[in-house]
Amino acid sequence: MSAPLPASLEPAPHPDLLGTHAPTAAALRCTAVAVVAAALALTVVGTLPAVGLAGVGVVVALSLLVRRRHAVLDEVLGVCGALASAVALPQAAAGGGAPAVAPVLALALAVRQFAVVRSSRHLRAALGMCVLVTVAAAGTAPSNALVGPIALVWVAVLAGLACSVPHRPVDGSLLRRAGAAGAVATTVALVLFLLLPTPQSPRGGAGGDSSEQEAAARSAEAYAGGSMDLWSRGELPRTELLRVPADSPQLWRAAVLDVYDGRSWSSSGNPVTWTSVAGAGYTAVPEVGASDTQRVDEVVPLDSYAAVVSAGSPVAVRTSARAYDAGSGLVLQDAPTPYEVTSRVVPSVEEQVLPVAGAAGLTDPARWTQLPRSVPQRVVDLGRRLGGGGDPVAAARAVSEHLRSTSRYSLDAPLPARGQDAVDAFLFDSHVGFCEHFASAEVVLLRAAGYPARVVTGFAGGDPASGGGRLVRASNAHAWVEVWVPGTGWVESDPTAGVPLLDGAGGSGGWWHRLWSQVQRTVDRVLADARARTLLAVGLSVLLVVAVLLVRRARRGRSAGPDRVGAPAARRADPAVAAVLLALTRFEEAVPPPWGRGVSEGLLDWRERLATSPATTPATAPVGSPEVAAALVVVERACFARVVPGRAELDGALRALESATSVLLAARARVGARG
């Protein structure tokens, strides 16, 4: 009974190629891009801080440089990358609970998996986790800013999967197939997105309500009422609303707003308490923090504008008309009637802010520092960075300067993504807005730094009126900021003043910007209409089916063309070709396992692998010999070339393969005899 053959010469079992095939350099680079892009996705939605993104990038870069030099070093890098990702866990748990924690954990696993990857299976697991990270990020915090990271992850994952196929070269055919698979997957995903109901966003945006998705038209009345919608867009008419003294201040206050919900501002109550005085109008207890400097102005309402305005903090209104407190300000109840308003002047942060003797403290600071959960951490971090130092005046100046240097003015600013915080979208995505957005951003940033602040709405400027005075029009509607300064009171700040226009000519933006805004609104209207979504999904499905049928027809046409006449099945009838193929089969059976041909490995790929990793013993030297390499090229041509090699070449390949097979079988027999 003969002894068993040594393991090196035993016939190779069918290998687990994904588990044993080392990932290619191209696949590793694609996975590195996917991991960093996934981390970037969490950063743009405010889940992963910038330091976490930098840590992930450093770990990925080091993993590529020192890969497989030392297993312990790979493990250390993997742990460091996971820790760099995990810095976002406390913030994610506090801000969004379990749904927000999932993408952070997936990113930590992806970074660790990439650092210690040993096989194509490990690499594909890391790619799958990158997809999970971006999908979870989009689900917990939808944002236009995610388009770039998601597209980058999508391309990197497809390329990584294509490059990780064992024994398959990255050629044009493979790339075309990967591109086609990506196009089909994208179309199917779009169809499912259109057909499935859109859930309520965890951050406050409604997915299916058209009122939540379309921009409302701006109106001057919104600047006098108790609310302000940051989704409103468009120009205001030049309707004449008020006549005020020519020497009066530029800013005229109509309402004070303190509650922010991520999309709009509202008032939780008028900070000024009004009392009716028989025959004299109305008086108010001076607002906490109002200065002692007073002025009296006569205001003539025009058209039907009924809100009472003041050149500062109002303390008295002398009028014969009836009025009522609307919660954010005083409103005339009768037909427009002239009135005389007494106001306490509000100082500006642009001036020297002096302390006021006997100034009272703020009675309800929590009211003026409220922020909703929709405000992401990156906004809070920016506010703390700009407002550090404890001086509210310096903080307001720093925030205003930041907004003026990073943003542009346009009345047709892009809409935020569905469910995205309006201030976050303005600060980090569009950088385009008008007074409402600049004032809102400054108040949110100041509150994030711990300073009480509020939005004030009303009017700014005006045009000289015939017969004296200044005409205030609907187009003069404005919003600005008041920040609380201890020892002084409320101090106004106007961050919109001095902001450059988007296109240098007007507030409506350039043509490309208006076009993009129109595209956004059209997409939002389609997504809000169930019938339109269904029709679009059906259209995409029909287009996909037609494209698949056309591609299959084109492939059948190519397979029947003249280039494919000499297919392998037809050539096996040639005795010379059949002999070479039989010799190749015997050679493959005789080759030891380390150099055996892979299940999906082509002849030329096998030849290249044998040439780069030749046998190291005389008994197995024929495996990587030049004669065998040349014979494999002849066999490849005999199967697939348009012209079959000549009889001399076929005979030479036959002799080379048979000779190599004899040497290998003899070596196996000698080893068995010694055993």
C-alpha positions as CSV (number, residue, x, y, z in Angstrom):
1,M,0.0,0.0,0.0
2,S,1.5,3.3,-1.1
3,A,2.0,6.1,1.4
4,P,-0.1,9.2,1.1
5,L,1.3,12.0,-1.0
6,P,2.7,15.1,0.8
7,A,0.3,18.0,1.1
8,S,2.3,20.0,-1.4
9,L,1.6,17.5,-4.2
10,E,-1.9,16.5,-3.3
11,P,-4.6,17.5,-5.8
12,A,-6.1,20.9,-4.7
13,P,-9.6,20.9,-3.4
14,H,-12.0,23.6,-4.6
15,P,-10.8,26.6,-2.7
16,D,-12.9,29.3,-1.0
17,L,-11.6,32.0,-3.3
18,L,-13.1,35.0,-1.5
19,G,-11.7,33.7,1.8
20,T,-8.2,32.9,0.5
21,H,-7.6,35.4,-2.3
22,A,-5.6,38.4,-1.2
23,P,-7.2,41.7,-2.2
24,T,-5.6,43.5,-5.1
25,A,-4.0,46.9,-4.7
26,A,-6.7,48.5,-6.7
27,A,-9.4,47.0,-4.5
28,L,-7.6,48.3,-1.4
29,R,-7.4,51.8,-2.7
30,C,-11.1,51.8,-3.7
31,T,-12.0,50.6,-0.2
32,A,-9.9,53.3,1.4
33,V,-11.8,55.9,-0.6
34,A,-15.1,54.4,0.5
35,V,-14.2,54.4,4.2
36,V,-13.1,58.0,4.1
37,A,-16.1,59.0,2.1
38,A,-18.4,57.3,4.6
39,A,-16.7,59.2,7.5
40,L,-17.2,62.4,5.5
41,A,-20.9,61.6,5.2
42,L,-21.2,61.5,9.0
43,T,-19.2,64.8,9.3
44,V,-21.4,66.7,6.9
45,V,-24.5,65.8,8.8
46,G,-22.9,66.8,12.1
47,T,-22.5,63.4,13.7
48,L,-18.8,62.9,13.4
49,P,-16.6,65.9,14.4
50,A,-13.8,67.1,12.2
51,V,-11.2,65.6,14.5
52,G,-12.8,62.2,14.0
53,L,-12.7,62.5,10.3
54,A,-9.1,63.5,10.4
55,G,-8.3,60.5,12.6
56,V,-10.1,58.1,10.2
57,G,-8.2,59.6,7.3
58,V,-4.8,59.2,9.0
59,V,-5.5,55.6,10.0
60,V,-6.6,54.6,6.5
61,A,-3.5,56.2,5.0
62,L,-1.2,54.5,7.4
63,S,-2.9,51.2,6.8
64,L,-2.2,51.5,3.1
65,L,1.5,52.3,3.8
66,V,2.3,49.6,6.3
67,R,-0.1,46.9,5.2
68,R,0.9,43.3,6.2
69,R,4.4,44.3,7.5
70,H,3.4,43.3,11.0
71,A,0.0,41.8,12.1
72,V,0.2,43.6,15.5
73,L,0.7,47.0,13.9
74,D,-2.4,46.3,11.7
75,E,-4.4,45.5,14.8
76,V,-3.2,48.7,16.6
77,L,-4.2,50.8,13.6
78,G,-7.6,49.1,13.5
79,V,-8.2,49.9,17.1
80,C,-7.1,53.5,16.7
81,G,-9.4,53.9,13.7
82,A,-12.3,52.5,15.6
83,L,-11.6,54.9,18.5
84,A,-11.4,57.9,16.1
85,S,-14.9,57.0,14.8
86,A,-16.3,56.3,18.3
87,V,-15.6,59.9,19.5
88,A,-19.0,60.7,17.9
89,L,-20.9,58.1,20.0
90,P,-21.9,60.3,23.0
91,Q,-23.0,63.1,20.7
92,A,-25.0,60.8,18.5
93,A,-26.7,59.0,21.4
94,A,-27.7,62.3,23.0
95,G,-28.9,63.8,19.7
96,G,-30.7,61.0,18.0
97,G,-30.7,57.9,20.2
98,A,-30.2,54.4,18.7
99,P,-30.8,55.3,15.1
100,A,-28.1,57.9,15.2
101,V,-25.6,55.5,16.9
102,A,-25.9,52.8,14.2
103,P,-23.9,54.6,11.5
104,V,-21.2,55.5,14.0
105,L,-20.7,51.9,15.0
106,A,-20.8,50.8,11.4
107,L,-18.0,53.3,10.6
108,A,-15.9,52.1,13.5
109,L,-16.2,48.5,12.3
110,A,-15.5,49.5,8.7
111,V,-12.2,51.3,9.7
112,R,-11.1,48.4,11.9
113,Q,-12.0,45.9,9.2
114,F,-10.0,47.8,6.6
115,A,-6.9,48.0,8.8
116,V,-6.7,44.2,9.3
117,V,-8.1,43.1,5.9
118,R,-6.5,39.8,4.7
119,S,-8.8,38.5,2.0
120,S,-11.4,39.6,-0.5
121,R,-14.1,38.5,1.9
122,H,-12.8,40.9,4.6
123,L,-12.6,43.7,2.0
124,R,-16.1,43.2,0.8
125,A,-17.4,43.3,4.3
126,A,-15.7,46.7,4.8
127,L,-17.3,47.9,1.6
128,G,-20.7,46.8,2.8
129,M,-20.3,48.6,6.1
130,C,-19.5,51.8,4.2
131,V,-22.8,51.5,2.3
132,L,-24.5,51.0,5.6
133,V,-22.9,54.1,7.1
134,T,-24.1,56.4,4.2
135,V,-27.6,54.9,4.1
136,A,-28.0,55.3,7.9
137,A,-26.6,58.9,7.7
138,A,-29.1,59.8,5.0
139,G,-31.9,58.2,7.0
140,T,-31.2,60.0,10.2
141,A,-30.2,63.4,8.9
142,P,-31.2,64.0,5.2
143,S,-29.1,66.8,3.6
144,N,-28.1,68.0,0.2
145,A,-24.5,67.9,1.4
146,L,-24.7,64.1,1.5
147,V,-24.9,63.9,-2.3
148,G,-21.1,64.1,-2.8
149,P,-20.1,61.5,-0.1
150,I,-22.9,59.1,-1.2
151,A,-21.9,59.3,-4.8
152,L,-18.2,58.8,-3.9
153,V,-19.0,55.8,-1.7
154,W,-21.2,54.3,-4.4
155,V,-18.5,54.6,-7.1
156,A,-15.8,53.3,-4.7
157,V,-17.8,50.3,-3.6
158,L,-18.7,49.3,-7.2
159,A,-15.1,49.7,-8.3
160,G,-13.8,47.8,-5.2
161,L,-16.2,44.9,-5.8
162,A,-15.2,44.7,-9.4
163,C,-11.5,44.7,-8.5
164,S,-11.8,42.1,-5.8
165,V,-13.0,39.3,-8.1
166,P,-10.5,36.4,-7.6
167,H,-8.3,35.7,-10.7
168,R,-10.2,38.3,-12.8
169,P,-8.2,41.1,-14.4
170,V,-9.6,44.6,-14.3
171,D,-10.3,45.2,-18.0
172,G,-12.7,47.2,-20.1
173,S,-15.3,44.4,-20.0
174,L,-15.3,44.2,-16.2
175,L,-15.6,47.9,-15.9
176,R,-18.5,48.0,-18.3
177,R,-20.3,45.2,-16.5
178,A,-19.7,47.0,-13.1
179,G,-21.1,50.2,-14.6
180,A,-24.1,48.5,-16.0
181,A,-24.8,46.8,-12.6
182,G,-24.5,50.2,-10.9
183,A,-26.9,51.8,-13.3
184,V,-29.5,49.0,-12.8
185,A,-29.0,49.1,-9.0
186,T,-29.4,52.9,-9.0
187,T,-32.6,52.8,-11.1
188,V,-34.1,50.1,-8.9
189,A,-33.3,52.1,-5.8
190,L,-34.9,55.2,-7.3
191,V,-38.0,53.2,-8.2
192,L,-38.3,51.8,-4.6
193,F,-37.7,55.3,-3.2
194,L,-40.5,56.7,-5.3
195,L,-43.0,53.9,-4.5
196,L,-42.3,53.5,-0.8
197,P,-43.9,56.1,1.6
198,T,-41.4,58.7,2.8
199,P,-41.1,58.6,6.6
200,Q,-41.2,61.5,9.0
201,S,-37.7,62.9,9.4
202,P,-36.3,62.5,12.9
203,R,-35.1,66.1,12.8
204,G,-38.5,67.7,12.3
205,G,-39.0,67.7,8.5
206,A,-42.0,66.1,7.1
207,G,-41.4,63.9,4.1
208,G,-44.7,63.7,2.3
209,D,-46.5,67.0,3.2
210,S,-46.2,69.4,0.3
211,S,-46.6,72.3,2.7
212,E,-43.4,71.3,4.3
213,Q,-41.5,71.0,1.0
214,E,-42.5,74.0,-1.1
215,A,-41.2,77.5,-0.4
216,A,-43.8,79.9,0.8
217,A,-44.1,83.3,-0.8
218,R,-42.7,86.2,1.3
219,S,-45.0,88.9,2.6
220,A,-44.5,92.0,4.6
221,E,-47.1,90.9,7.1
222,A,-44.8,88.1,8.2
223,Y,-42.4,90.7,9.4
224,A,-45.1,92.2,11.7
225,G,-46.6,89.0,13.0
226,G,-45.5,86.4,15.5
227,S,-43.8,84.0,13.2
228,M,-41.2,84.0,10.4
229,D,-40.7,81.0,8.0
230,L,-37.1,80.5,6.9
231,W,-38.4,78.6,3.8
232,S,-40.1,81.7,2.4
233,R,-38.5,83.0,-0.9
234,G,-39.0,85.7,-3.4
235,E,-39.0,89.4,-3.7
236,L,-41.4,91.7,-1.9
237,P,-43.5,94.4,-3.7
238,R,-42.7,98.1,-3.4
239,T,-46.1,98.8,-1.7
240,E,-46.0,101.9,0.5
241,L,-46.7,100.9,4.1
242,L,-45.6,103.6,6.4
243,R,-44.4,107.2,6.6
244,V,-41.8,107.9,9.3
245,P,-39.7,111.0,10.2
246,A,-36.8,111.6,7.8
247,D,-34.3,111.8,10.8
248,S,-35.6,108.7,12.5
249,P,-33.4,105.6,12.9
250,Q,-32.9,103.2,10.1
251,L,-34.4,100.2,11.9
252,W,-38.0,100.1,12.9
253,R,-39.1,97.2,15.1
254,A,-42.5,95.5,14.7
255,A,-42.1,92.1,16.5
256,V,-39.7,90.1,18.7
257,L,-39.3,86.3,18.1
258,D,-37.7,83.9,20.5
259,V,-38.7,80.3,19.7
260,Y,-36.8,78.5,16.9
261,D,-37.9,75.1,15.7
262,G,-35.4,74.4,12.9
263,R,-37.5,75.9,10.2
264,S,-39.2,79.0,11.5
265,W,-39.3,81.5,14.3
266,S,-42.3,82.3,16.6
267,S,-43.0,84.3,19.7
268,S,-43.8,82.8,23.1
269,G,-45.1,86.1,24.3
270,N,-44.6,89.8,23.9
271,P,-41.7,91.0,26.1
272,V,-43.6,94.3,26.4
273,T,-46.7,94.4,28.5
274,W,-49.3,97.0,27.2
275,T,-51.9,98.8,29.2
276,S,-54.8,100.9,27.7
277,V,-55.0,104.5,28.9
278,A,-58.4,106.1,28.3
279,G,-58.2,108.8,25.7
280,A,-54.4,108.6,25.5
281,G,-53.6,105.3,23.8
282,Y,-51.4,102.7,25.4
283,T,-48.5,102.6,27.7
284,A,-46.0,99.8,28.5
285,V,-43.8,98.9,31.4
286,P,-40.3,99.5,30.0
287,E,-38.8,96.3,28.8
288,V,-36.0,94.8,30.9
289,G,-32.7,96.0,29.4
290,A,-34.1,99.0,27.6
291,S,-32.0,102.1,27.7
292,D,-33.0,105.4,29.3
293,T,-32.7,107.4,26.1
294,Q,-36.1,108.0,24.6
295,R,-37.4,109.5,21.4
296,V,-40.9,110.3,20.1
297,D,-41.8,109.8,16.4
298,E,-45.0,110.2,14.4
299,V,-45.9,107.3,12.2
300,V,-48.5,107.4,9.4
301,P,-49.7,104.0,8.3
302,L,-50.5,103.6,4.6
303,D,-52.4,101.0,2.7
304,S,-53.7,98.4,5.3
305,Y,-50.6,97.9,7.4
306,A,-51.8,97.7,11.0
307,A,-48.8,96.6,13.1
308,V,-47.4,99.3,15.4
309,V,-43.7,99.9,14.8
310,S,-41.2,101.7,17.0
311,A,-37.7,103.1,16.7
312,G,-36.4,100.9,19.5
313,S,-38.1,99.4,22.5
314,P,-41.6,100.9,22.7
315,V,-42.9,102.4,26.0
316,A,-46.0,104.3,24.8
317,V,-48.3,104.7,21.8
318,R,-50.6,107.8,21.5
319,T,-53.5,107.1,19.2
320,S,-57.3,107.3,18.9
321,A,-57.5,103.9,17.3
322,R,-58.2,100.7,19.1
323,A,-55.3,98.1,19.3
324,Y,-54.6,94.7,20.7
325,D,-51.5,92.8,21.8
326,A,-50.9,90.1,19.1
327,G,-48.3,88.3,21.3
328,S,-45.3,89.7,19.5
329,G,-46.3,93.3,19.2
330,L,-49.2,95.8,19.2
331,V,-51.6,95.8,16.3
332,L,-54.1,98.5,15.3
333,Q,-57.7,97.2,15.2
334,D,-59.3,100.1,13.3
335,A,-58.6,101.5,9.9
336,P,-55.0,102.8,9.5
337,T,-54.7,105.8,11.9
338,P,-51.6,107.9,12.5
339,Y,-50.0,107.4,15.9
340,E,-47.2,108.8,18.0
341,V,-44.8,106.2,19.4
342,T,-42.4,106.7,22.2
343,S,-39.4,104.4,22.1
344,R,-36.3,103.8,24.1
345,V,-33.2,103.7,21.8
346,V,-31.4,100.4,21.5
347,P,-27.6,100.8,21.1
348,S,-25.7,98.9,18.4
349,V,-22.7,96.6,18.7
350,E,-21.1,98.7,16.0
351,E,-21.0,101.6,18.5
352,Q,-19.3,101.9,21.9
353,V,-21.6,100.0,24.2
354,L,-21.7,101.7,27.6
355,P,-23.1,100.3,30.9
356,V,-26.4,101.7,32.0
357,A,-26.7,102.7,35.7
358,G,-29.2,100.6,37.5
359,A,-29.7,98.2,34.6
360,A,-31.7,95.1,35.7
361,G,-30.6,91.6,35.0
362,L,-32.3,89.3,32.6
363,T,-35.3,87.6,34.3
364,D,-35.7,84.6,32.0
365,P,-32.4,83.7,30.3
366,A,-33.5,80.2,29.3
367,R,-36.2,81.8,27.0
368,W,-33.5,83.6,25.0
369,T,-31.0,80.7,24.8
370,Q,-33.4,78.0,23.6
371,L,-32.2,75.7,20.7
372,P,-34.0,72.8,19.2
373,R,-32.6,69.3,18.6
374,S,-32.5,70.0,14.9
375,V,-29.4,72.2,15.4
376,P,-26.5,69.8,14.6
377,Q,-23.3,69.7,16.6
378,R,-21.2,71.4,13.9
379,V,-23.4,74.6,14.3
380,V,-22.9,74.5,18.1
381,D,-19.2,74.0,17.7
382,L,-19.0,77.0,15.3
383,G,-20.9,79.2,17.7
384,R,-18.6,78.3,20.6
385,R,-15.6,78.9,18.5
386,L,-16.7,82.3,17.3
387,G,-18.2,83.4,20.6
388,G,-15.5,82.2,23.0
389,G,-14.3,84.8,25.4
390,G,-17.4,85.7,27.4
391,D,-18.0,89.1,25.8
392,P,-21.4,89.2,24.0
393,V,-20.5,92.4,22.1
394,A,-17.2,90.9,20.7
395,A,-19.1,87.6,20.0
396,A,-21.8,89.4,18.0
397,R,-19.2,91.3,16.0
398,A,-17.2,88.1,15.3
399,V,-20.3,86.2,14.2
400,S,-21.4,89.1,11.9
401,E,-17.9,89.2,10.4
402,H,-17.9,85.5,9.8
403,L,-21.3,85.6,8.1
404,R,-20.3,88.5,5.9
405,S,-17.1,86.9,4.8
406,T,-18.5,83.4,4.1
407,S,-22.0,84.0,2.7
408,R,-23.7,86.0,-0.1
409,Y,-27.1,87.8,-0.3
410,S,-29.9,86.5,-2.5
411,L,-33.7,86.6,-2.2
412,D,-33.8,83.2,-4.1
413,A,-31.6,81.2,-1.9
414,P,-31.6,77.4,-2.2
415,L,-34.0,75.5,-0.1
416,P,-32.7,73.2,2.7
417,A,-32.9,69.5,2.3
418,R,-36.0,67.8,3.6
419,G,-35.8,67.7,7.4
420,Q,-32.5,69.7,7.5
421,D,-32.2,72.5,10.0
422,A,-32.5,75.8,8.1
423,V,-29.6,77.5,9.9
424,D,-27.3,74.5,9.3
425,A,-28.2,74.5,5.6
426,F,-27.4,78.2,5.4
427,L,-24.1,78.0,7.3
428,F,-22.6,74.8,5.8
429,D,-24.4,74.1,2.5
430,S,-25.7,77.0,0.5
431,H,-23.9,80.0,2.1
432,V,-26.6,82.0,0.4
433,G,-29.6,83.8,2.0
434,F,-31.2,87.1,2.9
435,C,-31.8,89.0,6.2
436,E,-33.9,86.2,7.7
437,H,-31.2,83.7,7.3
438,F,-28.3,86.0,8.4
439,A,-30.3,87.1,11.6
440,S,-31.3,83.5,12.4
441,A,-27.8,82.2,12.0
442,E,-26.4,84.9,14.3
443,V,-29.0,84.3,17.0
444,V,-28.4,80.5,16.8
445,L,-24.6,80.8,16.9
446,L,-24.8,83.3,19.8
447,R,-27.2,81.0,21.7
448,A,-24.9,78.1,21.1
449,A,-22.1,80.1,22.7
450,G,-24.3,80.8,25.8
451,Y,-25.4,84.4,25.0
452,P,-29.1,85.3,25.2
453,A,-30.2,86.6,21.8
454,R,-33.4,87.1,19.8
455,V,-34.6,87.9,16.3
456,V,-36.3,91.2,15.7
457,T,-38.4,91.9,12.6
458,G,-39.6,95.1,11.1
459,F,-38.3,97.5,8.5
460,A,-35.0,99.1,7.5
461,G,-34.3,102.2,5.5
462,G,-36.9,103.7,3.2
463,D,-37.1,106.4,0.4
464,P,-37.5,110.2,0.8
465,A,-41.2,111.1,0.7
466,S,-42.6,114.2,-1.1
467,G,-43.5,116.7,1.5
468,G,-41.0,115.4,4.0
469,G,-40.5,112.2,5.9
470,R,-39.4,108.8,4.7
471,L,-41.5,106.2,2.9
472,V,-41.2,102.6,4.2
473,R,-42.2,100.0,1.6
474,A,-43.0,96.3,1.8
475,S,-39.6,95.7,0.1
476,N,-37.9,97.3,3.1
477,A,-39.0,94.5,5.4
478,H,-36.0,93.4,7.5
479,A,-34.8,91.1,10.3
480,W,-31.9,91.7,12.6
481,V,-30.6,90.6,16.0
482,E,-30.6,91.8,19.6
483,V,-28.1,90.3,22.1
484,W,-28.2,90.7,25.8
485,V,-25.2,92.6,27.3
486,P,-25.0,92.4,31.1
487,G,-25.0,95.9,32.7
488,T,-26.4,97.4,29.5
489,G,-29.4,95.5,28.3
490,W,-30.4,94.5,24.7
491,V,-28.0,95.7,22.0
492,E,-28.8,95.4,18.3
493,S,-26.7,93.8,15.6
494,D,-27.4,93.7,11.9
495,P,-25.3,90.9,10.3
496,T,-26.9,91.5,6.8
497,A,-25.5,95.0,6.6
498,G,-22.5,95.0,4.2
499,V,-23.1,91.4,2.9
500,P,-22.0,91.1,-0.8
501,L,-24.7,90.2,-3.3
502,L,-24.5,86.8,-4.8
503,D,-23.9,88.0,-8.4
504,G,-22.7,91.5,-7.7
505,A,-25.8,93.0,-9.3
506,G,-29.0,92.1,-7.6
507,G,-30.6,90.1,-4.9
508,S,-32.0,87.4,-7.1
509,G,-28.7,85.6,-7.9
510,G,-27.1,84.5,-11.1
511,W,-29.0,82.6,-13.8
512,W,-27.4,79.4,-12.8
513,H,-28.4,79.9,-9.2
514,R,-32.0,80.6,-10.2
515,L,-32.0,77.5,-12.4
516,W,-30.8,75.3,-9.6
517,S,-33.3,76.7,-7.2
518,Q,-36.1,76.0,-9.7
519,V,-34.8,72.5,-10.1
520,Q,-35.0,72.0,-6.4
521,R,-38.5,73.3,-6.2
522,T,-39.6,71.1,-9.1
523,V,-38.1,68.0,-7.4
524,D,-39.8,68.8,-4.1
525,R,-43.1,69.3,-5.9
526,V,-42.8,65.9,-7.6
527,L,-41.8,64.1,-4.4
528,A,-44.7,65.7,-2.6
529,D,-47.2,64.4,-5.2
530,A,-48.1,60.7,-4.8
531,R,-49.4,60.5,-8.4
532,A,-46.3,62.1,-9.8
533,R,-44.0,59.8,-7.9
534,T,-45.9,56.7,-9.2
535,L,-45.8,57.9,-12.8
536,L,-42.1,58.6,-12.5
537,A,-41.4,55.2,-11.0
538,V,-43.4,53.5,-13.8
539,G,-41.4,55.5,-16.4
540,L,-38.1,54.5,-14.9
541,S,-39.1,50.9,-14.7
542,V,-40.1,50.8,-18.4
543,L,-36.9,52.6,-19.3
544,L,-34.9,50.0,-17.4
545,V,-36.7,47.0,-19.1
546,V,-36.2,48.5,-22.5
547,A,-32.5,49.2,-21.8
548,V,-31.9,45.6,-20.6
549,L,-33.7,44.2,-23.7
550,L,-31.6,46.4,-26.1
551,V,-28.4,45.3,-24.4
552,R,-29.2,41.6,-24.6
553,R,-30.1,42.0,-28.3
554,A,-26.9,43.8,-29.0
555,R,-24.9,41.0,-27.3
556,R,-26.6,38.3,-29.2
557,G,-25.9,40.2,-32.4
558,R,-22.2,40.4,-31.5
559,S,-22.0,36.7,-30.6
560,A,-23.3,35.8,-34.1
561,G,-21.0,38.1,-35.9
562,P,-17.9,37.2,-37.9
563,D,-15.6,37.8,-35.0
564,R,-17.0,34.8,-33.1
565,V,-17.0,32.2,-35.9
566,G,-14.0,30.4,-34.5
567,A,-15.5,29.7,-31.0
568,P,-13.8,27.0,-28.9
569,A,-16.6,24.5,-29.4
570,A,-16.2,24.6,-33.2
571,R,-12.4,24.3,-33.1
572,R,-12.3,21.2,-30.9
573,A,-13.0,19.2,-34.0
574,D,-9.5,20.0,-35.2
575,P,-7.3,17.1,-34.1
576,A,-4.3,19.3,-33.4
577,V,-6.3,21.7,-31.2
578,A,-8.0,18.8,-29.4
579,A,-4.6,17.3,-28.6
580,V,-3.3,20.6,-27.2
581,L,-6.4,21.0,-25.0
582,L,-6.0,17.4,-23.7
583,A,-2.4,18.1,-22.9
584,L,-3.4,21.3,-21.1
585,T,-5.9,19.3,-19.0
586,R,-3.2,16.8,-18.0
587,F,-0.8,19.6,-17.2
588,E,-3.4,21.3,-14.9
589,E,-3.9,18.1,-13.0
590,A,-0.2,17.6,-12.5
591,V,0.6,21.2,-11.2
592,P,1.0,21.3,-7.4
593,P,-1.7,23.3,-5.5
594,P,0.3,26.5,-4.8
595,W,0.5,27.1,-8.5
596,G,-2.8,25.4,-9.6
597,R,-5.1,27.3,-11.9
598,G,-8.0,29.1,-10.2
599,V,-11.6,28.2,-11.0
600,S,-12.2,31.6,-12.7
601,E,-8.7,32.3,-13.8
602,G,-8.0,32.8,-17.5
603,L,-5.0,31.2,-19.2
604,L,-3.1,34.5,-19.7
605,D,-3.7,35.5,-16.0
606,W,-2.5,32.1,-14.9
607,R,0.6,32.5,-17.1
608,E,1.3,35.9,-15.6
609,R,1.0,34.5,-12.0
610,L,3.3,31.6,-12.7
611,A,5.8,34.0,-14.2
612,T,5.8,36.3,-11.2
613,S,5.9,33.5,-8.6
614,P,8.0,30.7,-10.2
615,A,8.5,27.3,-8.6
616,T,11.5,27.1,-6.2
617,T,12.5,23.4,-6.6
618,P,14.0,21.6,-9.6
619,A,11.1,19.1,-9.5
620,T,8.5,21.9,-10.0
621,A,10.6,24.2,-12.2
622,P,8.6,23.4,-15.4
623,V,5.6,25.2,-13.9
624,G,7.1,28.6,-14.6
625,S,9.4,27.7,-17.5
626,P,9.4,30.0,-20.6
627,E,8.3,27.0,-22.7
628,V,5.1,26.5,-20.7
629,A,4.4,30.2,-20.7
630,A,4.7,30.2,-24.6
631,A,2.5,27.1,-24.8
632,L,-0.3,28.8,-22.7
633,V,-0.3,31.7,-25.1
634,V,-0.7,29.3,-28.1
635,V,-3.6,27.5,-26.3
636,E,-5.3,30.9,-25.7
637,R,-4.9,31.8,-29.4
638,A,-6.2,28.3,-30.4
639,C,-9.4,28.9,-28.4
640,F,-10.1,32.6,-29.0
641,A,-8.0,34.1,-31.8
642,R,-9.7,34.8,-35.1
643,V,-6.9,32.8,-36.8
644,V,-5.9,29.4,-35.4
645,P,-2.1,29.0,-34.8
646,G,-0.2,27.0,-37.3
647,R,0.4,23.3,-37.0
648,A,4.0,23.9,-36.0
649,E,3.0,26.2,-33.1
650,L,0.4,23.7,-31.9
651,D,2.9,20.8,-32.0
652,G,5.4,22.9,-30.1
653,A,2.9,23.7,-27.4
654,L,1.9,20.1,-27.2
655,R,5.5,19.0,-26.7
656,A,6.1,21.6,-24.0
657,L,3.0,20.7,-22.0
658,E,3.6,17.0,-22.2
659,S,7.3,17.4,-21.2
660,A,6.3,19.6,-18.2
661,T,3.6,17.1,-17.2
662,S,6.0,14.2,-17.3
663,V,8.5,16.0,-15.1
664,L,5.8,16.9,-12.6
665,L,4.4,13.4,-12.5
666,A,7.8,11.8,-12.1
667,A,8.5,14.1,-9.2
668,R,5.3,13.1,-7.6
669,A,6.1,9.4,-8.1
670,R,9.6,9.8,-6.5
671,V,8.1,11.5,-3.5
672,G,5.6,8.7,-3.1
673,A,8.3,6.0,-3.4
674,R,10.4,7.7,-0.7
675,G,7.3,7.8,1.5
